Amino acid sequence: MTSVGFVLDRLMPHLILAPIALPLVTAGLMLLLREERQRTKVAMNMASTLLGLVVAVLLLVQAQQPGGQASIGVYLPGNWPAPFGIVLAIDRLSAMMLVLTSTVALASVLFAVARWHRAGVHFHPLFQFQLMGLAGAFLTADLFNLFVFFEIMLAASYGLLLHGSGRPRVSAGLHYIAINLAASSLFLIGVSMLYGITGTLNMAHLAQSIANVAPADRGLLHSAAAILALAFLIKAAVWPINFWLVPAYSAATAPVGALFALMTKVGVYSVLRLWTLVFGAEAGESALFGSQWLIVGGMLTLVFGAAGMLASQRLSHLAGYAAILSSGTLLAAVGFGHTGLTAALLYYLPGSTMAISALFLVSDLVDRWRNDGANVAPHEHRDEAPFLAADLRPAQAINLDDQERALIGRVIPAATAFLGLAFMGCTLVIAGLPPLPGFVGKFAIVHALLNPLGLGASQGLHASAAGWTLIALLVGSGVMALLALTRVGIRHFWSAQGRSSPRLQVLEGMPIAMLLAACAALVWQAGAVMRYAQATADALHAPSVYVRAVMTTLPVPNPAAIPKTPDTGGPP
């Protein structure tokens, strides 16, 4: 047994609670400190987030244990068996989401420490409460506690969105709060209806109960599921109920926007988890319920996101629409209910999320460099085009700068080169171009649509009309995203406006480089990551192992009730 395996055996299953308890304790301690103790709070926030990443990686290693039920960890916080008590469960999917959350969170907090954490009060406790809600949503195994963690996550996000104050943030925050309160109400209504029909809210127990629902109650069951799915789809930013996302995410400070890139993935995760668990092949008459709606809704969301990117001028708006485009791609792929397609989308999910987070951070640096802190650059108030003469003919000597000095051989400042390369990396991932993971993920999705049984084993099988439509939309949306990002890149990096070199701190460049390096690692280890994604997809579409692990976990006996070995009177 390796040293890591020995440590995991000693810590499990209590380690499952750590991603929730660690940010909760950290946030509570920071609330006891005065606001002037910023350095202490910074150290606590960074240490807690880094330790959370270590815990998430350990749980990921645990989830890869060979054997079906051995790879699923179950923790009973109240020591009551399912379905009566609170249950936390870790499997491959939740472990992957925890690692992704911790990676993005670490990049966000590093970026915030350089500047933005001083823009308002209680940033660090709210940040930790946000991580607590995200981790709880990925770990919980029952619907009521999923609602609780959703509310913790949303309550913290309200404060984080308003961090820095200002009219745009307050205006966008009001819309954001209103739509999420409506979604929470729908969540409660759907959960209440499901409980009234099945008598349980434990996800594993629900999976066992769905097939036995009386035919007379089947319509009510589907209505409850539709209401619950609508709450999740609002959080996943499905069209047409995603009007709130771009104004809110672009108004937030850059590190908050980067962290918010995870929020839509929580909605996608909830749909994927519950749909494969409750409405899988073993659900009887309810098997694959709502699949067509997921496909159509995902495709429309994908089109809306691509069109929004093409219509946007601001980098932060582009990042918001890119989050919508990513969410639409994932939802459409989920709706097909195909194991290979699920594996492909699981590979695509982390790369696209980290690229969008990095784009939010890059947008802040570029806007600050270009605008000198203003919301609108001074040159945008002028009517003339920088590359045209007064009579709208191309200007002469276009290869010279404003002082008529040759541009050839001019050294590019390091900070400018870094921003340009970082923007290029984000563009390649979001548009789905090689060699970064956006291309590999989209290629895997297309491959799964064209070869549903695998390469060489799908002769005679053809993609459906929906499959060909999704392929066309993936290609078309990639082209539109490339055009939008290229146009904005030319405007920000190639247009000569007499700007000085950008001032870039190490703590601002490091998180961007870290996120893009993680994207590159997904390509470098593409085989291992794809095998992990395939194993995760296989487990999701065969949920009996997950159900059995949750339902058969027994409470720990009371030590006082364990009979002691009788004293034989021998020597001690």
N, C-alpha and C positions, 0 to 999 in steps of 0.2 A: 504494500500500500504506500502510495506517495505521501509526502508531507502535507500537500494540499488536501488530499483525500482524507487524511487523518484529522486535520483541522475541521473539515466540513462535517465529518461524522460526529465530532464532539460538539459542534455548534448547532447542527440541525436537530429539531426543526425550529429552534428559537431564532435562528438567523432570519427566518422569513419575516419576522416582526420588525426587524431592524430598519428597513427602508421607510416604515411608517413612524416608528418610535424615535428614530434619530432626529429627523427634522422637527418633530413635535417637541422634544426636549430642548433642542437648540433654540427654537423660536420662543419657547416659554422662558428660557434663561435670558435671552436678549431683551424680552419685554421688561425684565426687571432692571435693566441698565438704562441710565439716562441717555438722551439722544446725543449728548456731547461725547460719549464713549464710542466714537465711530471706529477707531482703530481696533478696539476689542471686538466690536460687532463684525467688522470685516474679517478678522482672523477667525472668528467662530463660524461665520457663514462659509468661508472658503474651506475650512477644515471639515465641517460637516458635509459639504457637498462632495469633497474629495473622498472622504470616508464612505459616503453613500455610493460613489462609483466603485470603490473596492468591494463593498458588500454585493453590489449588483453583479460584478464580474464573478464573485464566488458563487452566487446563486446560479449564474449562467453555467458555470462548470458543473454544479450539482445537477442541473437540468439535463446535462448531456450524459448522465450515468447510463450505462447499458441496461437494457431491460425496460419493459413497459412501465409498470407501476413504480419501479424504483426511481424513475426520472421525474416523478411528481412528488413534491413535498407538500404536506398538509399540516397546518397548525391550527389548534383549537384554543383561541385566547381565553375563553371562558370555561374550558374543559368540559364542554357539553358536546355530545356527538351531533353530527349532521342528521337531520335537517333542523334540529332544535336550537343549536347555538351558532355563534359567529364562526365562520370558517375562512381561513386564508389559505390559498393554494398557489404554488409556484410550478409552472411548467415551462416548456421551451418558449412559448409565445410571450408569457408575462415576463420571463427573464430577459428576453430580447428587448422588450419595451422598457424595462427598468434600466438596462445598460444605455439605451438610446436617450432616455430621459436624463440620466445622470451626466452623460457626455455633453448634451446641449446645455444643461444647467451649469456645469462647470465652466463652459465657454462664456455663458451669459454673465455669470457672477464675476469672472475675470475682467470682462469688458466693462461691467458696471463699476468696478472698483476704481478704474482709471478716471471716471468723471461723473457718471450719472447717479451713483448712489447718494450723492449729496444734494440732489435736486428736490428732495422731499423727506418726510419723516417716515420711520418704520419700514424702510425698504427691505432691510435684511430679515426681520421676522415674517413679513408678508411673503418674501421669496421662499423661506423655508416652509411656511404653511402651504404654499402652492406645490412644492415638491411632495409634501405629505399627502395632499389630495390626489396628485397624479399617481404616486406609488400605491396608495390604497385602492384606486380604481383598477389598477392592473393586477392587484393581488387578491381582492375580495372574491368570494365564491357564492355570494348571495346578492339578490337585487336590492334589498333594502339598504345594505351597507354600501352598495354601489351608489345609491342615491346620496347617502351621507357624505361619501368622499367626493362626489360631484359637487355638492354644496360647499364643502371646505375649499375645494379647488376654485370654484367660481367666486366665493367670498374673497379669497385672497387676490384673485385676478381683478376684481373691481378696484381694490386699492392700488394694485400695481399699474393698472391702466391709467389711473388718475395721478400717478407719481410724476411730479414735475409741474402739475397744475397747468393752467392756460385754457383759453376758451375752446380750442379744437379738441383737447382731451376731455373736457367736461361734456361737450356736445356729443362726441362719439361715445363717451362712457355711459350717458343716459340711454342711448339706443342699445348699447351692448347689454346693460343691466336689464332693460325691459324685455328684450328678446330671450335672454337666458332665464329670466323669471317665468316667462311663458313656457319655455321648454321644461323647466323644473315642474311646473304644474302638470304638464302633459305626462311627465315621468311618473309623478305620483298617481295620476288617474290610471295609467296603464298598469302600474304595479298593483294597485288596489284591485283592478279587474282580474288580473292574473291570479292574485291570491284568492279572490272569491271563487274562481273556477277550479283551481287546482289544489288550494289549501296549503301551498308552500311557496317560498321565495328563494329557497336554495337552488342554485342553477343545476346542480347534478340531480337533485330530486325532481326538478321541473322536467329535465330530460327523460326521466323515468315515467313521469305522469302524463306527458302530452299525448302519447299514443292511446291512453285509456280514457281520455275525455269523451263524454257522451256525445253522440251525433247531434243532439239538440243544442249542445253548448259549443259546438265547433265554430259556428259563426261568431259567437261572442268572444271565443278564444282568439280568433283571427283579428277581430276588432281591437282587442286589448293589445295584441302584438303590434298592430299597425300604429296605435297611439304611442306605444313605447318606442317603436322604431322611429317615429317622427321626432321624438325628443332627442334621440341619438343623432338623427340626420341633421337636425338644426345645429348641433355641436360639430358635426362633420362638414358643415357649410355646403349642404346640397342645394342645388338650384331648385326653386326660386327663393328659398328662405335663407340666402347667404348675403343679403344686402348689407348686413351689419359688419361683416368681417373686415373688408378693406379699410373703411374709415376708422374702425377701432384699432386695428393692428398698425396702421400707418401713423396714427396719432400717438401711439404709445412710444415711450423711449426705446431706443434701439435694443438694449438687452432684454427688455420686457417683450418686445416684438419677436425677438429670437426665441424666447421661451414659449411664447404663445404659438409658435409654429407647431408645438406638440399638441395643442388643444384640439385641433381638428382630428389628429390621429387618435385621440381618446375616443371620439365618436366612431371612427372607423374600427378601432379595436373592439368597442362594445358591440357593434353590429356583427363583426366577424366572430367574436366569441359566442354570443347568444344564438346567432343564426345557425352556425355549424353544430352547436350543442343541443339546441332545443328543436330546430327544424331540419335536422339532418335526415339521412335515409331511414332512420329508425323511428321517425315521428308519425308513421302511419299516413292517414289522409292529409296531414299537415306538412308532409315532407316538402322541402324547398319552397315553402310558402313565401311569397313576396319576391321571388328571384327576378321576375321580369321588371318589377318596379325598381329594384336595385340597379339593374342593367341600364334601363332607360334614364333613371335619375342620375346615375354616374356619368353617362354619356352627355347628357345636357349640361351637367356641371362642368365637365371637361371642356365642352364648347364655350361655355360662358367664361371660364377661366382663361382660355386662350384668347378669346375676343377681348376680354378685359386687359390682358397684357398688351395686346396690339394697340389698344386705345389709350394706354397710360403713358405719361411722360415722367412722372416722379419715380425714383428707384424704390421707395418704400411702398408705393402702390403696386409696382411690378412684383415685389416680393409677396404682397397680399394676394394678388391674383395667381401667382405661382403656387401658393398654398391651396387655393381653390382647385387649380388644375391638377395638382397631385392628389387631392382628395377625390376628385371625380374619377381619375384613373383607377384608384384603389377600389372605390365602391363598385364601378362597372365590372372590374375583375372579380370581386367577391360574388357578385350576382350569378356568375356562371356556375358556381358550385363545383368547380373542377379542381382536383388535387394539384395537378401541375400548374394550373393558373394561380392557385393560392400560394404555392411555393414561389412563383415568379413575383407576385405582388409583395410577398414578405421580403424578398431581396430588394425590390425597388423602394420599399417604404423608408428604411433608415437613411439611404443615400439622399433621397429627395428632401427629407426632413432636415438633415444637416446642411444641405446646400441652401435651402430657403432661410434657415437661421443665419447662415453666414452672409447671405445677401442682405438681410436686415442690418447686420453689423456694418457691412461694407457701405450700405446706403447712408448711414449716419456719418461715416468718415468722409465720403465723397461730398455730401451736402455741406458739411462743415468746411471742407477745403474750398469748395466752389463758391459758397455763399457768404463766407465770413460770419457764420452764425445766423444769418437771416433765412427766412422761410423761402424767399424767392430771390434768385440771383439778380444782381443789378442789370446784367445784359438782357434779361428776359423782359425788361420794361421797354426795350428799344424795338423798333420795327424793322431795322435793316437785318439782312441775313449776313453772317460773317464771311461767307465765301462768295458773295455776289457783289458786283458793282452796282451803282445807283440805277443803271438801266437794265438791271437783272441779267447782265451777261457775266460769265465766270471771270473773276478777278485775275489780272495778269500776275505772273511770278508767284504762283500759289505755293511754291516750295520755299518761299522766304517768310520770315516772321515779320512782326510789325516794325522792327528796326532795320528791315531789309538785310538781315543776316541769314546766311544759309543754314537750313535746318539739318542738312546731311552731316552726320558725324556728331551731332549734339548729344551729350551724355544725358540720359534720363535719370533724374534723382531716384534714390533707392525707395523712398516712400511712395513716389508716384508709380514706380515699376511694381511695387508690391500690391498696391491697390488695383492696378490694371490686371495683373496676373490673377489676383483673387477674384475679381469680377469675371474674368475669362473662365476660371474654374467653375464658378457658380453657373455661368451661362451654359457650359458644356453639360453639366449634370441636369439642369432644369430642362434644357432643350432635348436631352437624350442623345448627345453626340459622343462618339468614342474619343478617348479610351476610358472615360469615367463611368461610375456605376449607373447613371441614368440610362446610358445606351445598353448596358448589359441587362438591366431590369426590363426595359421595354422590349429588347430582343427576346428575352425569356418569355414575356407575355405573348408576343407574336408567335413564337415557336409553340407554346402550349395551345394556342388557338388553332394553329394549322396542323399540329400533330398531337391530338388529345390522348393517344395511347403511347406516345413516345416515338422517337425517330426510328423509322423503319418498320414500325408496328401499326401504322395508321393508314395503310394502303386501302383505298376504297372509301375512306372517311373524309368528308369535306367540312370545312368550317361553315357554320350556319350564317344566315344573313346578319344576325347580331354580331357574330364574330368578325365578319368582314367589315362591318361598320366600325367596330372598335379598332380594328387594325388601321383603317383609313383615318380615324380620328386621332390615333396615336401619332401617325406620321404627320398629319396636317397640323395638329396642335404643336408638335415639335418644331415645324417650320415657322409657325406664327410666333412661338416663343423666341426662336432664334432671331427672327426679324425684329421683334420688339426690343430684345436685349441688345442686339447689335446697333440698332438706331440710337438707343440711349447711351450705349458705350461710346459711339462716335461723338455724340454731343458732349459727353462729360470728359472724355480723355483726349480727343483729337482736335476739338474746337479751340483755337488759340484765343484766350481771353485775358492775357497778361497776368496770369495768376502766379503767385509764388509757390514754392514747393510745399506740399502738405506737411503738417506737423503730426507725426504719428508716434504715440507712446508704445513701449514694448507690450504693456498690458492690453493695448487695443489691437495690436497686430497678432499677438500670440493666440487668442481664441479663434480668430479667423483661420490662421494657419493650422490650428489643431483640428477644426472641423473639416477643412479640405483635405488634410492628411488622413483623417478617418475615412473620408470618401475614397481616397486613393487606396487605402488598405482594403476596402471592400472589393476592389478590382484585383489587387495583388493576391488576396486570399479568396478569389471568387469561387474556386472549387469547394473549399471548406464551408464558406458562407452559404453556397447554394445547397450543399448537402444538409446543412443545418436547417435551412428553410424548407427543404423537401421533407425532412423528418418531422418538422413542426406541422406542415400541411397534412401529412399522413395522420398525425395524432389528432388534429382538429377534425378531420373528416371520418375518424373512427373514435368517437368520444367515449366509448365504453370503458377504456382504461382510466380516463379522467373521472368518470362517474364512479367507478368502482373504488378508486383511490380515496375520493372524498367521502363516500358513503360508508366505507369500511374502517376508517380511522377511528380508533377507540380513545376515550379519555384516559389520561394518566391516572392510575390509582392513587388514592390518598395514602401517603406514606404511613400514617397512623393506623390504617386498616390492613397493612401488610403484616402477616403473622411473623413474629420473630423466631429465630432458631432457639429452641429451649437450651437453657444452661445445663451442661453436663457435669459441672463441678470440677472440670479439669483445670490445669494450669492456664493462666491468662496468656 
